[in-house]
Amino acid sequence: MILAALAFAGACFFLLAPWQFGRNAERSAQNAAITAALTAPAAPALDLMSTTAPPPQSSLWRVVTAAGTFDPSRQVLVRLRQDSAGRPISEVVLPFRLTSGETLLVDRGSVSFLDVSNGVPIPDVPVGEVTITGRVQADQLDPSNRPPTRSNGQVQVTEISAGMIDEAFGAQPAETFVDGFVQLTEQSPGVLTPIEVPQTDSGPFLSYALQWEVFGAVALIGLGVFIVREFRDPRTDEAADTTGAAAASPEEPHSVPAPQPVPAPQPVPAGRDRRRRSRDGFDRSQLWDDEDRP
């Protein structure tokens, strides 16, 4: 029991609680970065993104602007997604050719998975040069590397990356993609249902960490209480033998208490007996007998 209690307390103090403290620190840093990015002024996309490296952590969720033209011929649906309410959706992604020559992936937002299954057409993007506004995101890769598929005339993929666009439609000559992509904001041309910004709540990680520390302390306190009780009130072998003998002695007959004599009933006068019966049984025929009449 001592080893089990010490092992449990050690796991609480040195494994489980630090793990939750780490998750709380990560969530706090992420919330601070999102808040700072959302409140920062919009910047040109190529100031925060490049063709040679993913966007830095400090640039994620920053609002950027870009001028160019949409390429609807290479539009794809990103499946296996859901909105904040848990409903299945598909995100609509397509290339956006910048006026500077690079190609930027653009997430137009989401459409209902039910509409996709029923073949509801997706609204077209604006034609010609436009200026879009969106939030910077890093590539979202599929760990399973599932290939693109076609359904209802739409190309469906499971990740958002330039490599997936090239795999679905083939690489274009002399085309350079910007690393990462942008999610269009509500006011941007070509937007559908915008992708929601993640909530910046702290989550339950700090409370979980404190709970694990409390559990470890309770285990140590309980172990100490049991040890003190063993020293103060030890259980001797003689007491154990006596208790066991008294609990189980099949050879000794059980003593049966002698029956107590029942006292004989005392005679009661007839008049008193009648009156008592009349009160107990409410026999009205005996209320006016000879003995009670004046």
QUIDAPE-V322152 format. One record per backbone hydrogen bond with DSSP energy under -0.5 kcal/mol. NH is the residue of the N-H (numbers start at 1). CO is the residue of the C=O. Records with the same first field share a line. If there is no record, write none. Layout:
BEGIN
NH->CO / CO
END
This chain:
BEGIN
5->1
6->2
7->3
8->4
9->5
10->6
11->7
12->8
13->9
14->10
15->11
16->11
17->12
19->15
20->16
21->17
22->18
23->19
24->20
25->21
26->22
27->23
28->24
29->25
30->26
31->27
32->28
33->29
34->30
35->31
36->32
37->33
38->34
39->35
40->36
43->63
45->65
47->44
48->44 / 45
49->45
50->53
59->56
60->56 / 57
61->136
62->59
63->37
64->134
65->43
66->132
68->130
69->97
71->95
74->71
75->72
76->93
77->155
78->91
79->77 / 157
81->89
83->87
86->83
89->81
90->111
91->78
92->109
93->76 / 91
94->106
95->71
96->104
97->69
98->96 / 102
99->67
101->98
103->176
104->96
105->180
106->94
107->182
108->92 / 106
109->92
110->193
111->90
113->88
116->112
117->113
118->114
119->116
120->115
130->68
132->66 / 130
134->64
135->183
136->62
137->181
140->160
141->139
143->141
145->142
149->156
151->154
154->151
155->75
156->149 / 154
157->77
160->140
161->159
165->161
166->162
167->163
168->164
169->165
170->166
175->172
177->175
178->103
179->50
181->137
182->105
183->135
184->107 / 182
185->133
188->185
189->131
191->188
192->108
193->110
194->192
208->204
209->205
210->206
211->207
212->208
213->209
214->210
215->211
216->212
217->213
218->214
219->215
220->216
221->217
222->218
223->219
224->220
225->221
226->222
227->223
228->224
229->225
230->226
231->227
232->228
233->229
236->234
240->236
241->237
242->238
243->239
244->240
245->241
246->242
247->243
248->244
252->249
257->255
263->261
273->269
274->270
275->271
276->272
277->273
278->274
279->275
280->276
281->277
282->278
284->282
286->283
287->284
289->286
292->289
293->289
END
